[in-house]
Amino acid sequence: MRLGWQPPERGRGSWQPPFEEGAEFGGLGPAPRLPPPDAPLPRKRQGEATTIAIVATDACLTKAQAHRVAVAAHDGMARAICPSHTLIDGDLVFAAATAQRPLQDEITDLFQIGHAAATCLARAIARAVWHARAFPGDLQQCWAARFGPDAAPPDHRTRD
């Protein structure tokens, strides 16, 4: 099972090039190939795969509209984490609204806020994975330890 925005199989690259600004995720370009069509086997246990996020807007939203923004933001997780939303994940997105700006056109504004929330969350996850470093007691290796510039070359005899 893959963690965060790491490459689909071996080597360097990212699912995030369309969202990268400059070289904020290392400028590594797209991942070298698509994931295999068969489902990967879980490599972590329940409780090791939870992503919790909050997205916020200055728009004035009802509770139902804020819920819809949170649902849309989950797309950002799916863009950044492959696979995402599995049965061992505890993924959760909260949406907050400061109610500083009323919606001008409910459909258009909610469409744009939801899209922005998903894009922002995908980029935030990618940045977090890119900048994460190993810490004693970590349950999973960070991306840099597995695929970063100082990582050992992958063993092509086994799946990583």
N, C-alpha and C positions, 0 to 999 in steps of 0.2 A: 504494500500500500504506500502510496506516495504522500509526502508531507509538504504542504505548501506549494509553492510555485516551481518546484524543482522539475528537472527534465523528465519527459515521459519514460525514457529507458536509461541509457547510459550517456555520459558526457555532459557537456554544459549546454545551456540554452534555457529558454523560458517560454511559458505560455503567455507571457505578458507583453511582448514587443509592441502590439498595437497601442498599449496604454503607457509605455515607457516614455518619459520625458528626458531627453539627453541620454545619459548613460546611468540613470539612477539605479538600475538593476544590473549594472555591470556592462551594458551594451553588448551582451552576448548573442543577441539575435534570437530568432525563433528556435524552439526545440528541434533537434535533428529529425525526429519522426513522430508520427502519431502513436498514441498508446495502442497496445495490442487489442484485438477485438474481444479476447477472452477476459473475463473479470479477474483482477489481481487478487491474490490471497491476502488476507489481513496479516500485517506484520506488527500490529500493536494490539493491546488489550483495551477493553472498555475503560474509559477515563483518561486515555492517552491521546485522544483525538478531538478534543473539544475546542471549538473556536467561538468566542463570545465577542460581539461587537456592538457598538452604538453608532448610529448615524443621526445627525442633527441638522435641522434647517431653521431658518428664521421665519418660515412661512407659518401662517395661522392654519393649523390642521385640526380636524375633528379626530376623535379616537380611532374611528374607522379609517380615515385617510392616513393617519400615522401608522396603523397596522399595515396598510397597503404599501407604504414606503418601506417598512421593515421586510415585507415579503419580497419586494423588488430588490432590496439590498442583498437578499440571499443569493441572487444571481451573481453578485460579485464574489461570493464564496466559491460558487461553482466555477467561475472563471479562473480563480487563483489556486484552488485546491482540487487535486484530481487523484482519486475520486472524492467527491464530497457528499454530505448528507447520507452517510451509510448508517447502518443500525448500531454501530459502536460509537458514532459521533454524538456529541451533545451540543451541536451547533445552535447558536441563538443570536438573533439580531434584535436590538431594541431601537426604536425610533423616537426621537425627541423633537419637539417643535417649540420655539420660543414665542410664537404668535406675534412677531414684530411686523410681519408683512402679510396683508391679506392676499388671497389668491385672486388673480385677475380673470383667469379662465380655468375653471376647475379641471377639466380634462387635460388641456395642454400643460398646465402647471404641474399637475400630479404626474403626468407622463415624464416631464423633464426632471422633476425632483427624484422620481424613482430611478430613472436612468443615471442621473448624477450619483445617487446613493450607491448603485451597483458598481459603477465605474470607480468611484472613490474607495469603496471597500476592497475591490480587487487590487487596486494600486496600494492601498494601505497594507494588505496582507503581503503582497509581493515585497514591499519595502521592509516590512518586519522580518520576513524570511531572509532577505538579502543581508540585513544588518545584524541578525541574530548570531551570537557566538556561544560556544559550548560553555556549560556551567556544571560544576560537580553535582551529581545526583540527577541530571537530566534523564528522563525516561526514553527519549528518542534523540538520535543525532541531529544536530542542526545542519542546514543546507551547506554552509561553508565547510563543515568538517567532512561532508561526503563529496561535494562537488566543487568547492571553491578552489582558488588558485593553488593553495597549499595542500589540497587533498591528494591522497594516493590515487594513481590511475585505477579505474574500475577493473575488476576481474571479469573478463568477458566470458568466462566459462560458466558463471552463475548469474542469475537475475539479481539486480541490486534493488 
